[in-house]
Amino acid sequence: MINQSTKDALDRGKKLRQEGKLEEAIALVKLALELEPNSYLAYQDLGDIFFKQRKLERAISSYHQALKINPKVSLIHYNLAEAYKSKGQKDEAIKHYTKAIQIEPFNNSAFIQLMFMQVKPNQLEELVSYYRQLSKREPDNPWVNVKLGDVLTRQKKIDEAIASYQAASRKLTKMSRPDYVAKHWDRAKPAEPSFIIIGPMKTATSALYEYINKHPRVLPCIEKEVHFFSNNNKYPHGKDWYIAHFPLIPEGEQFITGEASPGYIVNNVQQRVFEMFPQIKPIALIRDPVDRAFSHYQHNVKHGFERRSFEEAISSELEVLKSVENPAEAAKKWKWGVHPGYLLIGFYYYFLKQWLDIFPREQFLIINNQDLLVDPSATMKQVFNFLELPEHLEVNYPKYYAGSYAPIEEEMRQTLSNVFRSHNLKLEEYLNLDLKWD
């Protein structure tokens, strides 16, 4: 167990790191190591600081030292994989992403990164074997089948993947609706989604999705975010592969299902969605774009995807946006890995217009994020009416994945408000709403 003096030094070091005082942070971590030479946490922190400084060799060395002391920490393997990937050492990165998953089977960050890499056939087979063994140990766990389905998909074993997703769907539905499974499942058939929450991220899409799923006539998808239409590796697998992610529903029964992939609004997928499911009902949320951008940034910092200051990230994106006339067109060629779109995503008018040029207005719902937060009961009444569901009242509407961080500096808020002002006015005119964002 870490002693108090070491903990104090590491805590102060983390605070200095967040403030960008990296050399001072290093001094405190080294002090912690003098107090407790076998502190894997200190070596982990040292690796994180060196990574932030882009001193990758030293970061890798520090992470390895941490793993010598405690080899069973998923996060250290993940950070080490990130460092190796930054150096272009992909085999080493894959090895440590895999280790992170084997320690923490549902480590989504490691799994997602791994699925985006050129994983060798034997490495994929190792993952398949791992999840099959895990399934025997946890036979009722739907998430094992979800991950197994994803790896089988990468192997292009589509029929096996579909079977694994359907097994996950049954297990998940049984957890939340055991009576439904007992009564309906054996005579039910694959069902098309009735609604799709298209985003954007950090507008309370998770909360809305959870609130919708509380309705007794709504059955959840095995994953909130399938990213089928926006992922060119998934989309070619076709409609049957996609529908396998949803629960079975008997003909004539008034149940519905849907998903929420927040990137859809900006990913230029509206034509794909309409062609496959012309009757589906898209739902979009909108939020003050300055607050959304800052929340998006904080989310990426928390999950290790962003290592720049907010000012650095915004300045970089503003430079790119100078030459952009239509954000929706720019998004088609946007380098998302370089610029996460903190600002770009907030130009809602252009993205919503793309969707509404294809979908009938009465088939499309736009919700102000603030309405959902301030009066969730009234907002959900509107949503259920839109989905043609009977009224369903909930006493409690909890917040989901609400972040906690210091507020944006007022000078930066004013700068970004000026960036968005004319575009927000366009949106207000288009929707005939007074959004009161500025």
C-alpha positions in Angstrom: 0.0 0.0 0.0 1.3 3.4 -0.9 2.5 5.5 2.0 1.0 9.0 2.6 4.1 11.0 1.9 4.5 9.2 -1.5 0.8 9.8 -2.3 1.1 13.5 -1.4 4.1 13.9 -3.7 2.3 12.1 -6.6 -0.9 14.1 -6.1 1.0 17.4 -6.2 2.9 16.2 -9.2 -0.4 15.4 -11.1 -1.7 18.9 -10.3 1.5 20.5 -11.7 1.3 18.2 -14.8 -2.3 19.5 -15.4 -1.0 23.0 -15.1 1.7 22.3 -17.7 4.6 22.6 -15.1 6.2 19.4 -16.3 9.7 19.8 -15.0 8.3 20.6 -11.5 6.0 17.6 -11.8 9.0 15.3 -12.7 10.9 16.6 -9.6 8.0 15.6 -7.3 7.7 12.1 -8.9 11.4 11.6 -8.4 10.9 12.6 -4.8 8.1 10.0 -4.5 10.6 7.4 -5.9 13.1 8.3 -3.2 10.5 7.8 -0.6 9.2 4.6 -2.1 11.6 3.1 -4.8 9.1 0.3 -5.7 6.2 2.6 -6.4 4.8 1.5 -9.8 2.4 4.5 -9.6 5.4 6.8 -9.6 7.0 5.2 -12.7 3.6 5.3 -14.4 3.3 9.0 -13.7 6.8 9.6 -14.9 5.9 7.8 -18.1 2.8 9.9 -18.5 4.9 13.1 -18.1 7.6 12.0 -20.6 4.8 11.0 -23.0 3.3 14.5 -22.7 6.8 15.9 -23.5 7.0 13.5 -26.5 10.1 11.9 -25.0 8.9 8.5 -26.1 12.0 6.4 -25.2 12.0 7.7 -21.7 8.2 7.2 -21.4 8.5 3.6 -22.6 11.4 2.9 -20.2 9.3 4.3 -17.3 6.2 2.3 -18.2 8.3 -0.9 -18.4 9.8 -0.2 -15.0 6.3 0.2 -13.6 5.3 -3.1 -15.2 8.3 -4.9 -13.6 6.9 -3.9 -10.2 3.2 -4.6 -11.1 2.6 -6.3 -14.4 -1.2 -6.5 -13.9 -2.2 -2.9 -14.4 -4.3 -2.5 -17.6 -3.8 1.2 -17.9 0.0 1.0 -17.9 -0.1 -1.6 -20.7 -2.5 0.8 -22.6 -0.3 3.8 -22.1 2.8 1.8 -23.2 0.9 0.7 -26.3 0.1 4.3 -27.1 3.8 5.2 -26.7 4.9 2.4 -29.0 2.2 3.3 -31.5 3.5 6.9 -31.5 7.0 5.6 -32.3 5.6 3.5 -35.2 6.4 0.2 -33.4 3.0 -1.4 -34.2 3.8 -5.0 -33.1 4.8 -3.9 -29.6 1.7 -1.6 -29.5 -0.6 -4.5 -30.4 1.1 -6.8 -27.8 0.4 -4.3 -25.0 -3.1 -3.4 -26.1 -3.8 -7.1 -26.0 -2.3 -7.4 -22.6 -4.5 -4.5 -21.4 -7.6 -6.4 -22.7 -6.5 -9.6 -21.1 -6.2 -7.9 -17.7 -9.4 -5.8 -18.1 -11.5 -7.7 -20.7 -13.9 -4.8 -21.3 -11.3 -2.1 -21.6 -13.0 -0.3 -24.6 -10.2 2.1 -25.2 -7.6 -0.7 -25.7 -10.1 -2.8 -27.8 -11.0 0.1 -30.0 -7.4 1.0 -30.7 -6.6 -2.6 -31.5 -9.5 -2.9 -33.9 -8.2 0.1 -35.9 -4.8 -1.5 -36.3 -3.5 -4.0 -38.8 -3.7 -7.0 -36.5 -2.1 -10.2 -37.8 -4.3 -13.4 -38.2 -2.5 -15.2 -35.4 -3.1 -12.1 -33.1 -6.8 -12.1 -34.0 -7.0 -15.8 -33.3 -5.4 -15.2 -29.9 -8.2 -12.8 -29.1 -10.9 -15.1 -30.3 -9.5 -17.9 -28.1 -9.3 -15.5 -25.2 -13.0 -14.4 -25.5 -14.2 -18.0 -26.1 -12.5 -19.1 -22.8 -13.9 -16.1 -21.0 -17.4 -17.0 -22.3 -17.1 -20.4 -20.6 -16.2 -18.6 -17.3 -18.9 -16.0 -17.7 -21.7 -17.7 -19.7 -24.3 -15.1 -18.9 -22.1 -12.1 -19.7 -23.4 -10.5 -23.0 -20.3 -8.3 -23.4 -18.1 -11.3 -24.0 -20.3 -12.2 -27.0 -20.1 -8.5 -28.3 -16.4 -8.5 -28.2 -16.1 -11.9 -29.7 -18.5 -10.8 -32.5 -16.3 -7.8 -33.2 -13.1 -9.9 -33.5 -14.9 -12.6 -35.7 -16.0 -9.7 -37.9 -12.4 -8.6 -38.3 -11.7 -12.2 -39.3 -14.5 -11.9 -41.9 -16.4 -14.8 -40.2 -19.6 -12.9 -40.6 -22.1 -15.7 -39.9 -20.3 -16.6 -36.7 -20.2 -12.9 -35.8 -23.9 -12.5 -36.3 -24.6 -15.6 -34.1 -22.4 -14.1 -31.4 -24.2 -10.7 -31.5 -27.6 -12.4 -31.4 -26.4 -14.4 -28.3 -25.3 -11.2 -26.7 -28.7 -9.6 -27.5 -30.6 -12.4 -25.9 -28.5 -12.3 -22.7 -28.7 -8.5 -22.5 -32.5 -8.5 -23.0 -32.8 -11.3 -20.4 -31.0 -9.2 -17.9 -33.4 -6.2 -18.2 -36.6 -7.9 -19.5 -36.6 -11.6 -18.4 -40.4 -11.8 -18.9 -40.1 -10.6 -22.5 -37.5 -13.2 -23.3 -39.5 -16.0 -21.7 -42.7 -14.9 -23.5 -41.5 -13.7 -26.9 -38.0 -14.6 -27.9 -38.5 -18.1 -29.3 -41.1 -16.8 -31.8 -39.4 -13.4 -32.5 -37.5 -12.4 -35.6 -34.7 -9.9 -36.4 -36.1 -6.4 -36.2 -35.1 -3.1 -37.9 -34.4 -0.1 -35.6 -37.2 2.4 -35.4 -35.0 5.4 -34.2 -31.4 6.5 -34.4 -29.8 9.2 -32.2 -27.3 10.8 -34.5 -25.6 13.0 -32.0 -23.5 15.0 -31.7 -21.3 13.8 -28.9 -21.3 15.7 -25.5 -24.9 16.8 -25.9 -26.4 14.2 -23.5 -27.0 11.5 -26.2 -26.2 8.9 -23.6 -28.8 10.3 -21.2 -31.4 10.5 -23.9 -30.7 6.9 -25.0 -31.0 5.6 -21.5 -34.2 7.5 -20.9 -35.8 6.1 -24.0 -34.8 2.6 -23.0 -36.7 3.0 -19.8 -39.9 2.8 -21.7 -41.4 -0.7 -21.3 -42.0 -0.8 -25.1 -38.4 -0.1 -26.0 -35.7 -2.9 -26.1 -32.1 -1.8 -26.1 -29.5 -2.5 -28.8 -26.5 -4.6 -27.6 -24.3 -1.4 -27.9 -25.4 2.2 -27.6 -23.0 3.1 -30.4 -22.8 0.7 -33.4 -21.1 3.2 -35.8 -22.3 1.0 -38.7 -23.1 3.7 -41.2 -19.9 5.7 -40.6 -17.4 2.9 -40.5 -16.3 1.7 -43.9 -15.0 -1.5 -42.4 -18.4 -2.3 -40.9 -20.8 -1.0 -43.5 -19.9 -3.6 -46.2 -21.0 -6.4 -43.9 -24.5 -5.4 -44.7 -28.0 -5.1 -43.2 -28.1 -8.6 -41.6 -24.9 -7.9 -39.7 -26.2 -4.6 -38.5 -29.7 -5.9 -37.5 -28.0 -8.7 -35.4 -27.1 -6.0 -32.9 -30.8 -5.5 -32.1 -33.2 -7.7 -30.1 -35.6 -10.0 -31.8 -39.2 -8.7 -31.9 -42.3 -10.8 -32.8 -44.4 -9.6 -35.7 -47.5 -7.7 -34.6 -46.0 -6.8 -31.2 -45.7 -3.1 -30.4 -42.0 -3.0 -29.4 -39.3 -0.9 -30.9 -35.5 -0.6 -30.7 -32.8 1.8 -31.8 -29.3 3.0 -31.3 -27.2 6.1 -30.7 -24.0 6.8 -32.6 -23.1 10.4 -31.9 -20.8 10.8 -34.9 -23.5 10.1 -37.5 -24.5 13.8 -37.6 -21.2 14.9 -39.0 -20.1 11.7 -40.8 -22.1 12.3 -44.0 -24.1 9.0 -43.6 -27.6 10.4 -44.0 -28.0 8.9 -47.5 -26.8 5.5 -46.4 -29.3 5.6 -43.4 -32.2 6.7 -45.6 -31.5 4.1 -48.3 -31.4 1.2 -45.9 -34.2 2.4 -43.5 -36.3 5.1 -45.1 -38.9 5.0 -42.2 -36.3 5.3 -39.4 -36.7 8.4 -37.1 -33.4 10.3 -36.6 -33.1 12.3 -33.3 -30.5 15.1 -33.0 -29.5 17.1 -29.9 -28.0 20.5 -29.9 -26.1 22.3 -27.2 -24.4 25.6 -26.8 -21.4 24.9 -29.2 -18.9 26.6 -26.8 -19.9 24.4 -23.9 -20.0 21.3 -26.2 -16.5 22.0 -27.5 -15.0 22.4 -24.0 -16.8 19.3 -22.7 -15.5 17.4 -25.8 -12.0 18.5 -25.0 -12.3 17.5 -21.3 -13.6 14.1 -22.4 -10.6 13.5 -24.6 -8.2 14.6 -21.9 -9.9 12.2 -19.4 -9.6 9.2 -21.8 -6.0 10.0 -22.8 -6.9 11.0 -26.4 -5.8 14.7 -25.9 -2.5 15.9 -24.4 -2.5 19.5 -25.5 -3.9 22.5 -23.6 -7.4 23.7 -24.6 -5.8 26.8 -26.0 -3.4 24.8 -28.1 -6.1 22.5 -29.5 -8.5 25.4 -30.3 -5.8 27.5 -31.9 -4.8 24.6 -34.1 -8.4 24.0 -35.2 -9.1 27.7 -35.8 -6.2 27.9 -38.2 -7.7 25.1 -40.2 -11.2 26.5 -40.1 -10.1 29.8 -41.6 -10.3 28.3 -45.1 -13.6 26.5 -44.5 -16.8 27.9 -46.0 -19.2 25.0 -45.4 -18.4 22.9 -42.3 -20.5 20.0 -43.6 -18.4 19.8 -46.7 -15.2 20.2 -44.8 -16.1 17.3 -42.5 -16.0 14.9 -45.5 -12.2 15.5 -45.7 -11.5 16.4 -42.1 -8.5 14.8 -40.5 -10.3 13.6 -37.3 -7.1 12.0 -35.9 -5.4 15.4 -36.0 -8.3 17.8 -35.3 -11.0 16.2 -33.1 -13.5 18.7 -34.3 -14.1 20.5 -31.0 -15.3 23.5 -33.0 -16.3 22.0 -36.3 -19.0 19.8 -34.8 -20.7 22.8 -33.3 -21.7 24.3 -36.6 -25.0 22.5 -36.4 -26.9 24.3 -39.1 -24.9 22.8 -41.9 -25.0 19.3 -40.6 -28.7 19.3 -39.8 -29.6 20.8 -43.2 -27.8 17.8 -44.8 -30.1 15.4 -43.0 -33.3 17.4 -43.5 -32.6 17.7 -47.2 -33.2 13.9 -47.3 -35.5 13.1 -44.3 -39.0 14.5 -44.1 -39.2 17.1 -41.3 -42.0 15.3 -39.5 -39.7 12.2 -39.3 -36.9 14.1 -37.7 -36.7 15.3 -34.1 -34.3 18.1 -32.8 -33.9 18.5 -29.0 -32.2 21.4 -27.2 -29.9 19.8 -24.7 -30.9 22.4 -22.1 -34.5 21.4 -22.3 -33.6 17.8 -21.6 -31.5 18.8 -18.6 -33.9 21.3 -17.1 -37.2 19.5 -17.7 -36.5 15.9 -18.7 -40.2 14.8 -18.1 -41.6 17.3 -20.6 -38.8 16.5 -23.1 -39.3 12.8 -22.8 -43.1 13.2 -23.3 -42.2 14.9 -26.6 -39.8 12.1 -27.5 -42.2 9.3 -26.8 -44.9 11.1 -28.7 -42.5 11.4 -31.7 -41.8 7.7 -31.4 -45.5 6.9 -31.3 -45.2 5.3 -27.9 -47.7 5.4 -25.0 -46.9 8.1 -22.4 -44.5 6.8 -19.8 -43.6 8.8 -16.7 -40.3 8.3 -14.8 -39.8 9.7 -11.3 -36.1 9.9 -11.6 -33.9 11.0 -14.6 -30.3 10.5 -13.5 -27.4 12.2 -15.2 -25.2 9.9 -17.2 -21.5 10.4 -17.7 -21.6 13.9 -16.5 -18.1 15.3 -16.4 -16.6 17.5 -13.6 -14.0 20.1 -14.5 -13.1 23.7 -14.0 -15.2 26.1 -16.2 -13.8 27.6 -19.4 -12.0 30.9 -19.0 -14.3 33.8 -19.8 -12.0 35.4 -22.4 -11.9 32.1 -24.3 -15.7 31.8 -24.0 -16.1 35.2 -25.6 -13.6 34.4 -28.4 -15.5 31.2 -29.3 -18.9 32.8 -28.9 -17.8 35.3 -31.6 -16.8 32.3 -33.9 -20.2 30.7 -33.6 -22.5 33.8 -33.4 -23.5 34.2 -37.1 -23.8 30.4 -37.5 -26.1 30.1 -34.5 -28.3 32.8 -35.9 -28.6 30.8 -39.1 -29.6 27.8 -37.1 -32.2 29.8 -35.1 -33.8 31.1 -38.3 -33.7 27.6 -39.9 -35.4 26.0 -36.9 -37.5 29.0 -35.9 -36.1 28.8 -32.3 -34.6 31.2 -29.8 -31.7 29.2 -28.5 -30.4 31.9 -26.0 -26.8 30.7 -26.4 -25.1 34.1 -26.5 
